Amino acid sequence: MLPIVICPDCGQQAEMDQVLTAQSNQNVIYICPSCSCVIRNIETNKG
């Protein structure tokens, strides 16, 4: 079971692999399938 991500705009829930896209610079893009909210450059920690 994958973690669930909740959209900060509409509150829609979706599995992490459906809404998050990893970039080569270790940042992440979130795209809500319900309201099309986009959040870019979500910083992550390696390892």
NUMIBA-314181 format. One record per residue (C-alpha): residue number from 1; residue in one letter; z, x, y. Coordinates in nm, 3 decimals, padded with zeros to 5 digits. Example, Ala and Ser with C-alpha at 12.3 -4.5 7.8 and 13.67 -1.06 7.14 Angstrom:
<nodes>
<node resi="1" resn="A" c3="00.780" c1="01.230" c2="-00.450"/>
<node resi="2" resn="S" c3="00.714" c1="01.367" c2="-00.106"/>
</nodes>
This chain:
<nodes>
<node resi="1" resn="M" c3="00.000" c1="00.000" c2="00.000"/>
<node resi="2" resn="L" c3="-00.104" c1="00.143" c2="00.335"/>
<node resi="3" resn="P" c3="00.108" c1="00.128" c2="00.651"/>
<node resi="4" resn="I" c3="00.040" c1="-00.163" c2="00.887"/>
<node resi="5" resn="V" c3="-00.061" c1="-00.106" c2="01.250"/>
<node resi="6" resn="I" c3="00.013" c1="-00.375" c2="01.510"/>
<node resi="7" resn="C" c3="-00.216" c1="-00.412" c2="01.814"/>
<node resi="8" resn="P" c3="-00.022" c1="-00.369" c2="02.140"/>
<node resi="9" resn="D" c3="-00.247" c1="-00.627" c2="02.314"/>
<node resi="10" resn="C" c3="-00.287" c1="-00.918" c2="02.073"/>
<node resi="11" resn="G" c3="-00.027" c1="-00.842" c2="01.803"/>
<node resi="12" resn="Q" c3="-00.283" c1="-00.857" c2="01.520"/>
<node resi="13" resn="Q" c3="-00.184" c1="-00.656" c2="01.213"/>
<node resi="14" resn="A" c3="-00.424" c1="-00.441" c2="01.010"/>
<node resi="15" resn="E" c3="-00.400" c1="-00.163" c2="00.754"/>
<node resi="16" resn="M" c3="-00.400" c1="00.184" c2="00.903"/>
<node resi="17" resn="D" c3="-00.727" c1="00.300" c2="00.744"/>
<node resi="18" resn="Q" c3="-00.913" c1="00.002" c2="00.894"/>
<node resi="19" resn="V" c3="-00.815" c1="00.062" c2="01.259"/>
<node resi="20" resn="L" c3="-00.752" c1="00.435" c2="01.305"/>
<node resi="21" resn="T" c3="-01.024" c1="00.701" c2="01.326"/>
<node resi="22" resn="A" c3="-00.927" c1="01.070" c2="01.314"/>
<node resi="23" resn="Q" c3="-01.110" c1="01.315" c2="01.540"/>
<node resi="24" resn="S" c3="-01.165" c1="01.683" c2="01.470"/>
<node resi="25" resn="N" c3="-00.925" c1="01.782" c2="01.751"/>
<node resi="26" resn="Q" c3="-00.635" c1="01.608" c2="01.570"/>
<node resi="27" resn="N" c3="-00.641" c1="01.310" c2="01.808"/>
<node resi="28" resn="V" c3="-00.677" c1="00.954" c2="01.679"/>
<node resi="29" resn="I" c3="-00.869" c1="00.650" c2="01.811"/>
<node resi="30" resn="Y" c3="-00.732" c1="00.300" c2="01.752"/>
<node resi="31" resn="I" c3="-00.972" c1="00.001" c2="01.758"/>
<node resi="32" resn="C" c3="-00.839" c1="-00.350" c2="01.702"/>
<node resi="33" resn="P" c3="-01.076" c1="-00.560" c2="01.486"/>
<node resi="34" resn="S" c3="-00.943" c1="-00.880" c2="01.643"/>
<node resi="35" resn="C" c3="-00.947" c1="-00.824" c2="02.022"/>
<node resi="36" resn="S" c3="-01.145" c1="-00.496" c2="02.040"/>
<node resi="37" resn="C" c3="-00.861" c1="-00.316" c2="02.218"/>
<node resi="38" resn="V" c3="-00.933" c1="00.059" c2="02.215"/>
<node resi="39" resn="I" c3="-00.671" c1="00.332" c2="02.255"/>
<node resi="40" resn="R" c3="-00.806" c1="00.688" c2="02.262"/>
<node resi="41" resn="N" c3="-00.651" c1="01.033" c2="02.229"/>
<node resi="42" resn="I" c3="-00.343" c1="00.934" c2="02.034"/>
<node resi="43" resn="E" c3="-00.185" c1="01.271" c2="01.970"/>
<node resi="44" resn="T" c3="-00.057" c1="01.351" c2="01.623"/>
<node resi="45" resn="N" c3="00.148" c1="01.630" c2="01.467"/>
<node resi="46" resn="K" c3="-00.014" c1="01.846" c2="01.203"/>
<node resi="47" resn="G" c3="00.160" c1="01.884" c2="00.872"/>
</nodes>
